[in-house]
Amino acid sequence: MSLDEAALTVLLRRETPHVVAHLAKLVRDLSLAEELLQDTVVASVEQWRKSGLPPNPGAYLMKAARNRAIDVFRKQQREADWTRREAREADSSHEAIDEGAMFADERLRLVFTCCHPGLPLESQIALTLRLVCGLTTPEVARAFLVPEPTIAQRLVRAKRSISDQAIGYEEPEPDQLDSRLDAVLHVFLAVFNEGHTATSGDALTRVDLMDEAQRLTSLVVEALPDEPEARGLLALMQLQASRADARVDSSGALVLLEDQDRATWNHALIERGLDNLQLAAARGRPGRFQLHAHIAATHAHATSFAATDWARIGHLYRALELLAPSPIITLNRAVAVAMVDGPEAGLALLEPLEHQAALRTYHLLPATRADLLRRLGRFDEARGAYQRALELVTNSAERSFLERRLGQLSPGG
């Protein structure tokens, strides 16, 4: 029986992170949990190809994975010990939730577990995105702006370190949360960003990822209400998500910020984002997530594209450059500077980025350069930049937009 391969991919991406989180809780071994998940998925898909999808594929995967874990423990003659431990945890589960609400969610628990300080920060984030959040290796690579083989090697090293250091499923103590929070928040932002603009596929956005990132961040805010950066990240997500529906038209085509109908923005979500940003700012400890949220808030406050305070946005990006230097930050600042001081000023900021290895395959660098050149009437150069962006872009909606822009250039240059 044939399966809709696209639908199956979506299904597995949605369900497997929940399964691996549950497995990690049961077996208390991250590497073993991943192995069990892979075996379960292979066997389940093979069965589904013969008999079709079950009524509840997620429950099917969960049960199959659990049974596979029991088989492993039986072979290791540990089933009795595991069953007794599981029974004790079930008896005390209500008490555990009362003691620490943030650990009531298995997926959130596993995120904090994977963000173990025994691993390098980049490995923590990459491993968590791949194992817990279900992002593919290309999607994780995009989050880091590095080639796919680099991420693959990083994941291998992280798993090896877990084995060498005997890092198991270990929930951090309350006094250990601070050392893991920064990595956790970066994980959630990467998930949200992948949902905001998908690495590949026909759709510009993946609402499921945006919603899940907001949900998990909300749980962290509830558990750690005095952490301003967690609340700042939630504000950023809410403000960005408020524009999601306006970013595409009825046919799914990309709509730029300047062309969006602001009446279609989710103003209730904007209010929640602004409230969270105000609460975060009141703590007096501004950080990178709050600064990003202030940029999103500046867009939210503007009644039109022309009324946007681009000078303020440029200053906020400059503050981010000083706090957490990044070529992406500089790229975004160049756009803001171009809106205030003209396209030439923006191009001047882009020039050093052309030699940045991290942006060598990042399509938005040549796409931004193309737009500034177009605005200056330098159509031949703009055409080359658009063609370079088209060579790099992997999302169909973005590709279609760039093709339209390229086609709109004066044929004579």
Secondary structure as the mmCIF struct_conf table of DSSP 4:
data_model
#
loop_
_struct_conf.conf_type_id
_struct_conf.id
_struct_conf.beg_label_comp_id
_struct_conf.beg_label_asym_id
_struct_conf.beg_label_seq_id
_struct_conf.end_label_comp_id
_struct_conf.end_label_asym_id
_struct_conf.end_label_seq_id
HELX_RH_AL_P HELX_RH_AL_P1 GLU A 5 VAL A 27
HELX_RH_AL_P HELX_RH_AL_P2 LEU A 30 SER A 51
BEND BEND1 PRO A 55 PRO A 55
HELX_RH_AL_P HELX_RH_AL_P3 PRO A 57 LYS A 75
TURN_TY1_P TURN_TY1_P1 GLN A 76 GLN A 77
HELX_RH_AL_P HELX_RH_AL_P4 GLU A 79 GLU A 99
HELX_RH_3T_P HELX_RH_3T_P1 ALA A 101 ALA A 104
BEND BEND2 ASP A 105 ASP A 105
HELX_RH_AL_P HELX_RH_AL_P5 GLU A 106 CYS A 114
BEND BEND3 CYS A 115 CYS A 115
TURN_TY1_P TURN_TY1_P2 PRO A 117 GLY A 118
BEND BEND4 LEU A 119 LEU A 119
HELX_RH_AL_P HELX_RH_AL_P6 LEU A 121 LEU A 131
TURN_TY1_P TURN_TY1_P3 VAL A 132 VAL A 132
BEND BEND5 CYS A 133 CYS A 133
HELX_RH_AL_P HELX_RH_AL_P7 THR A 137 PHE A 144
TURN_TY1_P TURN_TY1_P4 LEU A 145 LEU A 145
BEND BEND6 VAL A 146 VAL A 146
HELX_RH_AL_P HELX_RH_AL_P8 GLU A 148 ASP A 164
TURN_TY1_P TURN_TY1_P5 GLN A 165 ALA A 166
BEND BEND7 TYR A 169 TYR A 169
HELX_LH_PP_P HELX_LH_PP_P1 GLU A 171 GLU A 173
HELX_RH_3T_P HELX_RH_3T_P2 PRO A 174 GLN A 176
HELX_RH_AL_P HELX_RH_AL_P9 LEU A 177 HIS A 196
BEND BEND8 THR A 197 THR A 197
BEND BEND9 THR A 199 SER A 200
STRN STRN1 GLY A 201 GLY A 201
BEND BEND10 ASP A 202 ASP A 202
BEND BEND11 LEU A 204 LEU A 204
HELX_RH_AL_P HELX_RH_AL_P10 VAL A 207 ALA A 223
TURN_TY1_P TURN_TY1_P6 PRO A 225 ASP A 226
HELX_RH_AL_P HELX_RH_AL_P11 PRO A 228 ALA A 241
TURN_TY1_P TURN_TY1_P7 SER A 242 ARG A 243
HELX_RH_3T_P HELX_RH_3T_P3 ALA A 244 ARG A 247
STRN STRN2 VAL A 248 VAL A 248
TURN_TY1_P TURN_TY1_P8 SER A 250 SER A 251
BEND BEND12 GLY A 252 GLY A 252
STRN STRN3 LEU A 254 LEU A 254
HELX_RH_3T_P HELX_RH_3T_P4 LEU A 257 ASP A 259
HELX_RH_3T_P HELX_RH_3T_P5 ARG A 262 THR A 264
BEND BEND13 TRP A 265 TRP A 265
HELX_RH_AL_P HELX_RH_AL_P12 HIS A 267 ALA A 281
TURN_TY1_P TURN_TY1_P9 ALA A 282 GLY A 284
HELX_RH_AL_P HELX_RH_AL_P13 ARG A 288 HIS A 301
BEND BEND14 THR A 303 PHE A 305
TURN_TY1_P TURN_TY1_P10 ALA A 306 ALA A 307
HELX_RH_AL_P HELX_RH_AL_P14 TRP A 310 LEU A 323
BEND BEND15 ALA A 324 ALA A 324
HELX_RH_AL_P HELX_RH_AL_P15 PRO A 327 ASP A 341
HELX_RH_AL_P HELX_RH_AL_P16 PRO A 343 LEU A 350
HELX_RH_3T_P HELX_RH_3T_P6 GLU A 351 HIS A 355
HELX_RH_3T_P HELX_RH_3T_P7 ALA A 357 LEU A 359
TURN_TY1_P TURN_TY1_P11 ARG A 360 THR A 361
TURN_TY1_P TURN_TY1_P12 HIS A 363 HIS A 363
HELX_RH_AL_P HELX_RH_AL_P17 LEU A 364 ARG A 375
TURN_TY1_P TURN_TY1_P13 LEU A 376 GLY A 377
HELX_RH_AL_P HELX_RH_AL_P18 PHE A 379 LEU A 392
STRN STRN4 ASN A 395 ASN A 395
HELX_RH_AL_P HELX_RH_AL_P19 SER A 396 GLN A 408
BEND BEND16 LEU A 409 LEU A 409
TURN_TY1_P TURN_TY1_P14 PRO A 411 GLY A 412
#
